[in-house]
Amino acid sequence: MMSKILEEGLVIMCTGMGVVFSFLIILIFSMLIMANIMKFLNKLFPEAVPEQSKSSKPKRLGKDEEEIAIAIALATRGI
């Protein structure tokens, strides 16, 4: 009686582990296929890269940012 229960439990455990393993293998292969499809689609339809404007003038700091910069400078000098 006890060996029959253990045998059935072992069969159910192996079946469940086989199903999970099969699902994970299918998931890995589908992700690889999807990555290859996305690479191909990115070659066909590349994303437009926005150009960054290079301004010659440095950006002015606001009042709060100036106070923070002063506090950091004082803290690093040890005052």
PDB file of N, CA, C and O in Angstrom, chain B, residues numbered from 101:
ATOM      1  N   MET B 101       0.824  -1.196   0.000  1.00  0.00           N
ATOM      2  CA  MET B 101       0.000   0.000   0.000  1.00  0.00           C
ATOM      3  C   MET B 101       0.871   1.263   0.000  1.00  0.00           C
ATOM      4  O   MET B 101       0.632   2.190  -0.774  1.00  0.00           O
ATOM      5  N   MET B 102       1.867   1.286   0.864  1.00  0.00           N
ATOM      6  CA  MET B 102       2.709   2.475   0.970  1.00  0.00           C
ATOM      7  C   MET B 102       3.574   2.646  -0.272  1.00  0.00           C
ATOM      8  O   MET B 102       3.801   3.775  -0.705  1.00  0.00           O
ATOM      9  N   SER B 103       4.062   1.553  -0.855  1.00  0.00           N
ATOM     10  CA  SER B 103       4.896   1.670  -2.049  1.00  0.00           C
ATOM     11  C   SER B 103       4.080   2.144  -3.241  1.00  0.00           C
ATOM     12  O   SER B 103       4.608   2.833  -4.113  1.00  0.00           O
ATOM     13  N   LYS B 104       2.813   1.790  -3.295  1.00  0.00           N
ATOM     14  CA  LYS B 104       1.947   2.241  -4.382  1.00  0.00           C
ATOM     15  C   LYS B 104       1.758   3.759  -4.316  1.00  0.00           C
ATOM     16  O   LYS B 104       1.774   4.433  -5.346  1.00  0.00           O
ATOM     17  N   ILE B 105       1.579   4.292  -3.107  1.00  0.00           N
ATOM     18  CA  ILE B 105       1.408   5.737  -2.929  1.00  0.00           C
ATOM     19  C   ILE B 105       2.697   6.465  -3.299  1.00  0.00           C
ATOM     20  O   ILE B 105       2.664   7.495  -3.973  1.00  0.00           O
ATOM     21  N   LEU B 106       3.833   5.925  -2.853  1.00  0.00           N
ATOM     22  CA  LEU B 106       5.116   6.533  -3.195  1.00  0.00           C
ATOM     23  C   LEU B 106       5.364   6.492  -4.698  1.00  0.00           C
ATOM     24  O   LEU B 106       5.901   7.441  -5.269  1.00  0.00           O
ATOM     25  N   GLU B 107       4.972   5.396  -5.336  1.00  0.00           N
ATOM     26  CA  GLU B 107       5.144   5.273  -6.791  1.00  0.00           C
ATOM     27  C   GLU B 107       4.294   6.297  -7.527  1.00  0.00           C
ATOM     28  O   GLU B 107       4.758   6.924  -8.479  1.00  0.00           O
ATOM     29  N   GLU B 108       3.045   6.467  -7.088  1.00  0.00           N
ATOM     30  CA  GLU B 108       2.178   7.455  -7.722  1.00  0.00           C
ATOM     31  C   GLU B 108       2.699   8.871  -7.484  1.00  0.00           C
ATOM     32  O   GLU B 108       2.655   9.713  -8.381  1.00  0.00           O
ATOM     33  N   GLY B 109       3.192   9.126  -6.275  1.00  0.00           N
ATOM     34  CA  GLY B 109       3.762  10.432  -5.972  1.00  0.00           C
ATOM     35  C   GLY B 109       4.974  10.728  -6.834  1.00  0.00           C
ATOM     36  O   GLY B 109       5.144  11.857  -7.296  1.00  0.00           O
ATOM     37  N   LEU B 110       5.813   9.738  -7.056  1.00  0.00           N
ATOM     38  CA  LEU B 110       6.996   9.901  -7.890  1.00  0.00           C
ATOM     39  C   LEU B 110       6.599  10.181  -9.345  1.00  0.00           C
ATOM     40  O   LEU B 110       7.213  11.014 -10.012  1.00  0.00           O
ATOM     41  N   VAL B 111       5.578   9.485  -9.824  1.00  0.00           N
ATOM     42  CA  VAL B 111       5.103   9.707 -11.199  1.00  0.00           C
ATOM     43  C   VAL B 111       4.553  11.127 -11.341  1.00  0.00           C
ATOM     44  O   VAL B 111       4.844  11.815 -12.319  1.00  0.00           O
ATOM     45  N   ILE B 112       3.755  11.561 -10.361  1.00  0.00           N
ATOM     46  CA  ILE B 112       3.178  12.911 -10.422  1.00  0.00           C
ATOM     47  C   ILE B 112       4.283  13.958 -10.349  1.00  0.00           C
ATOM     48  O   ILE B 112       4.236  14.958 -11.065  1.00  0.00           O
ATOM     49  N   MET B 113       5.286  13.736  -9.483  1.00  0.00           N
ATOM     50  CA  MET B 113       6.388  14.683  -9.354  1.00  0.00           C
ATOM     51  C   MET B 113       7.176  14.779 -10.647  1.00  0.00           C
ATOM     52  O   MET B 113       7.490  15.881 -11.096  1.00  0.00           O
ATOM     53  N   CYS B 114       7.500  13.658 -11.248  1.00  0.00           N
ATOM     54  CA  CYS B 114       8.268  13.666 -12.504  1.00  0.00           C
ATOM     55  C   CYS B 114       7.463  14.298 -13.633  1.00  0.00           C
ATOM     56  O   CYS B 114       8.020  15.022 -14.459  1.00  0.00           O
ATOM     57  N   THR B 115       6.168  14.034 -13.676  1.00  0.00           N
ATOM     58  CA  THR B 115       5.315  14.640 -14.699  1.00  0.00           C
ATOM     59  C   THR B 115       5.291  16.164 -14.541  1.00  0.00           C
ATOM     60  O   THR B 115       5.427  16.899 -15.519  1.00  0.00           O
ATOM     61  N   GLY B 116       5.119  16.624 -13.312  1.00  0.00           N
ATOM     62  CA  GLY B 116       5.092  18.062 -13.062  1.00  0.00           C
ATOM     63  C   GLY B 116       6.415  18.721 -13.402  1.00  0.00           C
ATOM     64  O   GLY B 116       6.432  19.788 -14.015  1.00  0.00           O
ATOM     65  N   MET B 117       7.530  18.102 -13.013  1.00  0.00           N
ATOM     66  CA  MET B 117       8.839  18.667 -13.320  1.00  0.00           C
ATOM     67  C   MET B 117       9.087  18.657 -14.822  1.00  0.00           C
ATOM     68  O   MET B 117       9.710  19.579 -15.350  1.00  0.00           O
ATOM     69  N   GLY B 118       8.612  17.632 -15.515  1.00  0.00           N
ATOM     70  CA  GLY B 118       8.757  17.575 -16.964  1.00  0.00           C
ATOM     71  C   GLY B 118       7.964  18.675 -17.661  1.00  0.00           C
ATOM     72  O   GLY B 118       8.434  19.270 -18.631  1.00  0.00           O
ATOM     73  N   VAL B 119       6.760  18.940 -17.160  1.00  0.00           N
ATOM     74  CA  VAL B 119       5.933  19.999 -17.738  1.00  0.00           C
ATOM     75  C   VAL B 119       6.601  21.360 -17.539  1.00  0.00           C
ATOM     76  O   VAL B 119       6.658  22.171 -18.463  1.00  0.00           O
ATOM     77  N   VAL B 120       7.101  21.604 -16.332  1.00  0.00           N
ATOM     78  CA  VAL B 120       7.755  22.888 -16.052  1.00  0.00           C
ATOM     79  C   VAL B 120       9.022  23.034 -16.893  1.00  0.00           C
ATOM     80  O   VAL B 120       9.269  24.100 -17.456  1.00  0.00           O
ATOM     81  N   PHE B 121       9.819  21.984 -16.983  1.00  0.00           N
ATOM     82  CA  PHE B 121      11.036  22.026 -17.782  1.00  0.00           C
ATOM     83  C   PHE B 121      10.710  22.284 -19.252  1.00  0.00           C
ATOM     84  O   PHE B 121      11.381  23.083 -19.906  1.00  0.00           O
ATOM     85  N   SER B 122       9.693  21.617 -19.767  1.00  0.00           N
ATOM     86  CA  SER B 122       9.286  21.823 -21.164  1.00  0.00           C
ATOM     87  C   SER B 122       8.822  23.254 -21.392  1.00  0.00           C
ATOM     88  O   SER B 122       9.161  23.865 -22.406  1.00  0.00           O
ATOM     89  N   PHE B 123       8.054  23.786 -20.460  1.00  0.00           N
ATOM     90  CA  PHE B 123       7.584  25.166 -20.581  1.00  0.00           C
ATOM     91  C   PHE B 123       8.755  26.137 -20.602  1.00  0.00           C
ATOM     92  O   PHE B 123       8.768  27.079 -21.394  1.00  0.00           O
ATOM     93  N   LEU B 124       9.740  25.914 -19.734  1.00  0.00           N
ATOM     94  CA  LEU B 124      10.891  26.818 -19.694  1.00  0.00           C
ATOM     95  C   LEU B 124      11.713  26.743 -20.979  1.00  0.00           C
ATOM     96  O   LEU B 124      12.205  27.766 -21.456  1.00  0.00           O
ATOM     97  N   ILE B 125      11.866  25.562 -21.537  1.00  0.00           N
ATOM     98  CA  ILE B 125      12.595  25.408 -22.801  1.00  0.00           C
ATOM     99  C   ILE B 125      11.853  26.141 -23.918  1.00  0.00           C
ATOM    100  O   ILE B 125      12.469  26.844 -24.719  1.00  0.00           O
ATOM    101  N   ILE B 126      10.536  25.976 -23.970  1.00  0.00           N
ATOM    102  CA  ILE B 126       9.735  26.665 -24.984  1.00  0.00           C
ATOM    103  C   ILE B 126       9.840  28.173 -24.801  1.00  0.00           C
ATOM    104  O   ILE B 126       9.943  28.914 -25.779  1.00  0.00           O
ATOM    105  N   LEU B 127       9.812  28.632 -23.545  1.00  0.00           N
ATOM    106  CA  LEU B 127       9.925  30.059 -23.255  1.00  0.00           C
ATOM    107  C   LEU B 127      11.264  30.620 -23.717  1.00  0.00           C
ATOM    108  O   LEU B 127      11.305  31.705 -24.297  1.00  0.00           O
ATOM    109  N   ILE B 128      12.349  29.911 -23.476  1.00  0.00           N
ATOM    110  CA  ILE B 128      13.680  30.368 -23.885  1.00  0.00           C
ATOM    111  C   ILE B 128      13.765  30.476 -25.405  1.00  0.00           C
ATOM    112  O   ILE B 128      14.247  31.478 -25.933  1.00  0.00           O
ATOM    113  N   PHE B 129      13.297  29.448 -26.107  1.00  0.00           N
ATOM    114  CA  PHE B 129      13.362  29.479 -27.564  1.00  0.00           C
ATOM    115  C   PHE B 129      12.462  30.563 -28.153  1.00  0.00           C
ATOM    116  O   PHE B 129      12.832  31.203 -29.138  1.00  0.00           O
ATOM    117  N   SER B 130      11.288  30.776 -27.565  1.00  0.00           N
ATOM    118  CA  SER B 130      10.411  31.823 -28.083  1.00  0.00           C
ATOM    119  C   SER B 130      11.023  33.201 -27.849  1.00  0.00           C
ATOM    120  O   SER B 130      10.857  34.095 -28.679  1.00  0.00           O
ATOM    121  N   MET B 131      11.738  33.392 -26.716  1.00  0.00           N
ATOM    122  CA  MET B 131      12.407  34.667 -26.477  1.00  0.00           C
ATOM    123  C   MET B 131      13.551  34.879 -27.459  1.00  0.00           C
ATOM    124  O   MET B 131      13.762  36.001 -27.920  1.00  0.00           O
ATOM    125  N   LEU B 132      14.286  33.838 -27.782  1.00  0.00           N
ATOM    126  CA  LEU B 132      15.366  33.963 -28.768  1.00  0.00           C
ATOM    127  C   LEU B 132      14.815  34.307 -30.149  1.00  0.00           C
ATOM    128  O   LEU B 132      15.369  35.149 -30.856  1.00  0.00           O
ATOM    129  N   ILE B 133      13.735  33.656 -30.521  1.00  0.00           N
ATOM    130  CA  ILE B 133      13.110  33.936 -31.817  1.00  0.00           C
ATOM    131  C   ILE B 133      12.599  35.368 -31.851  1.00  0.00           C
ATOM    132  O   ILE B 133      12.759  36.066 -32.852  1.00  0.00           O
ATOM    133  N   MET B 134      11.975  35.812 -30.740  1.00  0.00           N
ATOM    134  CA  MET B 134      11.452  37.167 -30.681  1.00  0.00           C
ATOM    135  C   MET B 134      12.578  38.195 -30.746  1.00  0.00           C
ATOM    136  O   MET B 134      12.410  39.248 -31.361  1.00  0.00           O
ATOM    137  N   ALA B 135      13.728  37.910 -30.121  1.00  0.00           N
ATOM    138  CA  ALA B 135      14.871  38.826 -30.181  1.00  0.00           C
ATOM    139  C   ALA B 135      15.371  38.958 -31.611  1.00  0.00           C
ATOM    140  O   ALA B 135      15.708  40.057 -32.053  1.00  0.00           O
ATOM    141  N   ASN B 136      15.422  37.850 -32.334  1.00  0.00           N
ATOM    142  CA  ASN B 136      15.862  37.907 -33.733  1.00  0.00           C
ATOM    143  C   ASN B 136      14.871  38.676 -34.596  1.00  0.00           C
ATOM    144  O   ASN B 136      15.273  39.412 -35.497  1.00  0.00           O
ATOM    145  N   ILE B 137      13.589  38.511 -34.330  1.00  0.00           N
ATOM    146  CA  ILE B 137      12.572  39.253 -35.073  1.00  0.00           C
ATOM    147  C   ILE B 137      12.712  40.746 -34.803  1.00  0.00           C
ATOM    148  O   ILE B 137      12.602  41.558 -35.721  1.00  0.00           O
ATOM    149  N   MET B 138      12.955  41.110 -33.539  1.00  0.00           N
ATOM    150  CA  MET B 138      13.099  42.529 -33.193  1.00  0.00           C
ATOM    151  C   MET B 138      14.353  43.129 -33.825  1.00  0.00           C
ATOM    152  O   MET B 138      14.326  44.284 -34.249  1.00  0.00           O
ATOM    153  N   LYS B 139      15.449  42.375 -33.898  1.00  0.00           N
ATOM    154  CA  LYS B 139      16.655  42.865 -34.568  1.00  0.00           C
ATOM    155  C   LYS B 139      16.367  43.153 -36.038  1.00  0.00           C
ATOM    156  O   LYS B 139      16.792  44.173 -36.582  1.00  0.00           O
ATOM    157  N   PHE B 140      15.642  42.240 -36.665  1.00  0.00           N
ATOM    158  CA  PHE B 140      15.292  42.412 -38.077  1.00  0.00           C
ATOM    159  C   PHE B 140      14.394  43.631 -38.264  1.00  0.00           C
ATOM    160  O   PHE B 140      14.596  44.419 -39.189  1.00  0.00           O
ATOM    161  N   LEU B 141      13.397  43.787 -37.382  1.00  0.00           N
ATOM    162  CA  LEU B 141      12.489  44.931 -37.503  1.00  0.00           C
ATOM    163  C   LEU B 141      13.206  46.250 -37.217  1.00  0.00           C
ATOM    164  O   LEU B 141      12.868  47.275 -37.810  1.00  0.00           O
ATOM    165  N   ASN B 142      14.192  46.237 -36.316  1.00  0.00           N
ATOM    166  CA  ASN B 142      14.952  47.460 -36.050  1.00  0.00           C
ATOM    167  C   ASN B 142      15.819  47.853 -37.236  1.00  0.00           C
ATOM    168  O   ASN B 142      16.107  49.036 -37.421  1.00  0.00           O
ATOM    169  N   LYS B 143      16.240  46.888 -38.040  1.00  0.00           N
ATOM    170  CA  LYS B 143      16.985  47.222 -39.255  1.00  0.00           C
ATOM    171  C   LYS B 143      16.052  47.833 -40.295  1.00  0.00           C
ATOM    172  O   LYS B 143      16.443  48.749 -41.018  1.00  0.00           O
ATOM    173  N   LEU B 144      14.820  47.330 -40.373  1.00  0.00           N
ATOM    174  CA  LEU B 144      13.860  47.860 -41.339  1.00  0.00           C
ATOM    175  C   LEU B 144      13.326  49.228 -40.927  1.00  0.00           C
ATOM    176  O   LEU B 144      13.193  50.127 -41.757  1.00  0.00           O
ATOM    177  N   PHE B 145      13.022  49.376 -39.640  1.00  0.00           N
ATOM    178  CA  PHE B 145      12.421  50.608 -39.137  1.00  0.00           C
ATOM    179  C   PHE B 145      13.256  51.146 -37.971  1.00  0.00           C
ATOM    180  O   PHE B 145      12.882  50.970 -36.812  1.00  0.00           O
ATOM    181  N   PRO B 146      14.369  51.792 -38.267  1.00  0.00           N
ATOM    182  CA  PRO B 146      15.211  52.295 -37.162  1.00  0.00           C
ATOM    183  C   PRO B 146      14.542  53.478 -36.461  1.00  0.00           C
ATOM    184  O   PRO B 146      13.770  54.226 -37.063  1.00  0.00           O
ATOM    185  N   GLU B 147      14.859  53.623 -35.178  1.00  0.00           N
ATOM    186  CA  GLU B 147      14.327  54.739 -34.408  1.00  0.00           C
ATOM    187  C   GLU B 147      15.090  56.008 -34.739  1.00  0.00           C
ATOM    188  O   GLU B 147      16.306  55.989 -34.930  1.00  0.00           O
ATOM    189  N   ALA B 148      14.365  57.097 -34.804  1.00  0.00           N
ATOM    190  CA  ALA B 148      15.002  58.383 -35.058  1.00  0.00           C
ATOM    191  C   ALA B 148      15.666  58.860 -33.770  1.00  0.00           C
ATOM    192  O   ALA B 148      15.036  58.899 -32.713  1.00  0.00           O
ATOM    193  N   VAL B 149      16.935  59.218 -33.870  1.00  0.00           N
ATOM    194  CA  VAL B 149      17.673  59.697 -32.710  1.00  0.00           C
ATOM    195  C   VAL B 149      17.581  61.215 -32.689  1.00  0.00           C
ATOM    196  O   VAL B 149      17.983  61.868 -33.652  1.00  0.00           O
ATOM    197  N   PRO B 150      17.056  61.792 -31.603  1.00  0.00           N
ATOM    198  CA  PRO B 150      16.947  63.255 -31.559  1.00  0.00           C
ATOM    199  C   PRO B 150      18.329  63.885 -31.426  1.00  0.00           C
ATOM    200  O   PRO B 150      19.178  63.414 -30.669  1.00  0.00           O
ATOM    201  N   GLU B 151      18.529  64.958 -32.179  1.00  0.00           N
ATOM    202  CA  GLU B 151      19.814  65.647 -32.134  1.00  0.00           C
ATOM    203  C   GLU B 151      19.863  66.544 -30.913  1.00  0.00           C
ATOM    204  O   GLU B 151      18.869  67.170 -30.544  1.00  0.00           O
ATOM    205  N   GLN B 152      21.042  66.598 -30.286  1.00  0.00           N
ATOM    206  CA  GLN B 152      21.221  67.449 -29.128  1.00  0.00           C
ATOM    207  C   GLN B 152      21.817  68.771 -29.581  1.00  0.00           C
ATOM    208  O   GLN B 152      22.827  68.811 -30.285  1.00  0.00           O
ATOM    209  N   SER B 153      21.177  69.837 -29.167  1.00  0.00           N
ATOM    210  CA  SER B 153      21.698  71.147 -29.543  1.00  0.00           C
ATOM    211  C   SER B 153      22.843  71.497 -28.607  1.00  0.00           C
ATOM    212  O   SER B 153      22.751  71.323 -27.391  1.00  0.00           O
ATOM    213  N   LYS B 154      23.917  71.992 -29.194  1.00  0.00           N
ATOM    214  CA  LYS B 154      25.086  72.375 -28.419  1.00  0.00           C
ATOM    215  C   LYS B 154      25.089  73.887 -28.284  1.00  0.00           C
ATOM    216  O   LYS B 154      25.410  74.611 -29.226  1.00  0.00           O
ATOM    217  N   SER B 155      24.729  74.346 -27.104  1.00  0.00           N
ATOM    218  CA  SER B 155      24.716  75.786 -26.885  1.00  0.00           C
ATOM    219  C   SER B 155      26.081  76.222 -26.376  1.00  0.00           C
ATOM    220  O   SER B 155      26.726  75.516 -25.600  1.00  0.00           O
ATOM    221  N   SER B 156      26.505  77.380 -26.818  1.00  0.00           N
ATOM    222  CA  SER B 156      27.818  77.878 -26.428  1.00  0.00           C
ATOM    223  C   SER B 156      27.786  78.495 -25.035  1.00  0.00           C
ATOM    224  O   SER B 156      28.813  78.553 -24.358  1.00  0.00           O
ATOM    225  N   LYS B 157      26.611  78.956 -24.600  1.00  0.00           N
ATOM    226  CA  LYS B 157      26.501  79.586 -23.295  1.00  0.00           C
ATOM    227  C   LYS B 157      26.223  78.521 -22.226  1.00  0.00           C
ATOM    228  O   LYS B 157      25.403  77.627 -22.433  1.00  0.00           O
ATOM    229  N   PRO B 158      26.914  78.624 -21.081  1.00  0.00           N
ATOM    230  CA  PRO B 158      26.594  77.704 -19.996  1.00  0.00           C
ATOM    231  C   PRO B 158      25.228  78.031 -19.400  1.00  0.00           C
ATOM    232  O   PRO B 158      24.798  79.184 -19.401  1.00  0.00           O
ATOM    233  N   LYS B 159      24.566  77.018 -18.902  1.00  0.00           N
ATOM    234  CA  LYS B 159      23.240  77.195 -18.336  1.00  0.00           C
ATOM    235  C   LYS B 159      23.346  77.900 -16.980  1.00  0.00           C
ATOM    236  O   LYS B 159      24.176  77.532 -16.149  1.00  0.00           O
ATOM    237  N   ARG B 160      22.515  78.899 -16.764  1.00  0.00           N
ATOM    238  CA  ARG B 160      22.520  79.626 -15.497  1.00  0.00           C
ATOM    239  C   ARG B 160      21.839  78.794 -14.418  1.00  0.00           C
ATOM    240  O   ARG B 160      20.826  78.134 -14.653  1.00  0.00           O
ATOM    241  N   LEU B 161      22.421  78.847 -13.243  1.00  0.00           N
ATOM    242  CA  LEU B 161      21.838  78.152 -12.122  1.00  0.00           C
ATOM    243  C   LEU B 161      20.760  79.000 -11.484  1.00  0.00           C
ATOM    244  O   LEU B 161      20.843  80.228 -11.488  1.00  0.00           O
ATOM    245  N   GLY B 162      19.751  78.350 -10.936  1.00  0.00           N
ATOM    246  CA  GLY B 162      18.716  79.073 -10.218  1.00  0.00           C
ATOM    247  C   GLY B 162      19.197  79.421  -8.815  1.00  0.00           C
ATOM    248  O   GLY B 162      20.288  79.015  -8.413  1.00  0.00           O
ATOM    249  N   LYS B 163      18.403  80.157  -8.082  1.00  0.00           N
ATOM    250  CA  LYS B 163      18.775  80.605  -6.739  1.00  0.00           C
ATOM    251  C   LYS B 163      19.007  79.409  -5.813  1.00  0.00           C
ATOM    252  O   LYS B 163      19.990  79.376  -5.073  1.00  0.00           O
ATOM    253  N   ASP B 164      18.111  78.440  -5.857  1.00  0.00           N
ATOM    254  CA  ASP B 164      18.254  77.263  -5.002  1.00  0.00           C
ATOM    255  C   ASP B 164      19.495  76.456  -5.377  1.00  0.00           C
ATOM    256  O   ASP B 164      20.203  75.960  -4.501  1.00  0.00           O
ATOM    257  N   GLU B 165      19.752  76.328  -6.656  1.00  0.00           N
ATOM    258  CA  GLU B 165      20.904  75.553  -7.102  1.00  0.00           C
ATOM    259  C   GLU B 165      22.218  76.235  -6.710  1.00  0.00           C
ATOM    260  O   GLU B 165      23.206  75.564  -6.411  1.00  0.00           O
ATOM    261  N   GLU B 166      22.222  77.594  -6.712  1.00  0.00           N
ATOM    262  CA  GLU B 166      23.414  78.317  -6.283  1.00  0.00           C
ATOM    263  C   GLU B 166      23.685  78.077  -4.802  1.00  0.00           C
ATOM    264  O   GLU B 166      24.832  77.888  -4.397  1.00  0.00           O
ATOM    265  N   GLU B 167      22.630  78.085  -4.003  1.00  0.00           N
ATOM    266  CA  GLU B 167      22.795  77.844  -2.571  1.00  0.00           C
ATOM    267  C   GLU B 167      23.294  76.432  -2.303  1.00  0.00           C
ATOM    268  O   GLU B 167      24.121  76.224  -1.414  1.00  0.00           O
ATOM    269  N   ILE B 168      22.806  75.478  -3.051  1.00  0.00           N
ATOM    270  CA  ILE B 168      23.261  74.093  -2.899  1.00  0.00           C
ATOM    271  C   ILE B 168      24.725  73.979  -3.292  1.00  0.00           C
ATOM    272  O   ILE B 168      25.495  73.294  -2.619  1.00  0.00           O
ATOM    273  N   ALA B 169      25.119  74.648  -4.379  1.00  0.00           N
ATOM    274  CA  ALA B 169      26.517  74.603  -4.818  1.00  0.00           C
ATOM    275  C   ALA B 169      27.431  75.243  -3.780  1.00  0.00           C
ATOM    276  O   ALA B 169      28.529  74.745  -3.535  1.00  0.00           O
ATOM    277  N   ILE B 170      26.991  76.338  -3.169  1.00  0.00           N
ATOM    278  CA  ILE B 170      27.791  76.987  -2.128  1.00  0.00           C
ATOM    279  C   ILE B 170      27.925  76.075  -0.914  1.00  0.00           C
ATOM    280  O   ILE B 170      29.006  75.962  -0.336  1.00  0.00           O
ATOM    281  N   ALA B 171      26.833  75.426  -0.530  1.00  0.00           N
ATOM    282  CA  ALA B 171      26.861  74.524   0.622  1.00  0.00           C
ATOM    283  C   ALA B 171      27.808  73.353   0.380  1.00  0.00           C
ATOM    284  O   ALA B 171      28.534  72.942   1.285  1.00  0.00           O
ATOM    285  N   ILE B 172      27.802  72.822  -0.826  1.00  0.00           N
ATOM    286  CA  ILE B 172      28.688  71.709  -1.154  1.00  0.00           C
ATOM    287  C   ILE B 172      30.143  72.170  -1.131  1.00  0.00           C
ATOM    288  O   ILE B 172      31.020  71.465  -0.631  1.00  0.00           O
ATOM    289  N   ALA B 173      30.391  73.363  -1.680  1.00  0.00           N
ATOM    290  CA  ALA B 173      31.765  73.883  -1.694  1.00  0.00           C
ATOM    291  C   ALA B 173      32.283  74.111  -0.272  1.00  0.00           C
ATOM    292  O   ALA B 173      33.434  73.794   0.029  1.00  0.00           O
ATOM    293  N   LEU B 174      31.435  74.658   0.600  1.00  0.00           N
ATOM    294  CA  LEU B 174      31.840  74.882   1.986  1.00  0.00           C
ATOM    295  C   LEU B 174      32.065  73.556   2.721  1.00  0.00           C
ATOM    296  O   LEU B 174      32.988  73.438   3.527  1.00  0.00           O
ATOM    297  N   ALA B 175      31.231  72.579   2.441  1.00  0.00           N
ATOM    298  CA  ALA B 175      31.342  71.284   3.110  1.00  0.00           C
ATOM    299  C   ALA B 175      32.631  70.568   2.703  1.00  0.00           C
ATOM    300  O   ALA B 175      33.251  69.897   3.528  1.00  0.00           O
ATOM    301  N   THR B 176      33.031  70.701   1.461  1.00  0.00           N
ATOM    302  CA  THR B 176      34.240  70.026   1.016  1.00  0.00           C
ATOM    303  C   THR B 176      35.496  70.730   1.496  1.00  0.00           C
ATOM    304  O   THR B 176      36.554  70.109   1.595  1.00  0.00           O
ATOM    305  N   ARG B 177      35.391  72.037   1.799  1.00  0.00           N
ATOM    306  CA  ARG B 177      36.549  72.784   2.318  1.00  0.00           C
ATOM    307  C   ARG B 177      36.716  72.544   3.807  1.00  0.00           C
ATOM    308  O   ARG B 177      37.786  72.820   4.350  1.00  0.00           O
ATOM    309  N   GLY B 178      35.698  72.041   4.482  1.00  0.00           N
ATOM    310  CA  GLY B 178      35.805  71.761   5.912  1.00  0.00           C
ATOM    311  C   GLY B 178      35.406  72.913   6.786  1.00  0.00           C
ATOM    312  O   GLY B 178      35.774  72.942   7.961  1.00  0.00           O
ATOM    313  N   ILE B 179      34.666  73.867   6.263  1.00  0.00           N
ATOM    314  CA  ILE B 179      34.256  75.029   7.058  1.00  0.00           C
ATOM    315  C   ILE B 179      32.922  74.721   7.704  1.00  0.00           C
ATOM    316  O   ILE B 179      32.377  75.557   8.424  1.00  0.00           O
TER     317      ILE B 179
END
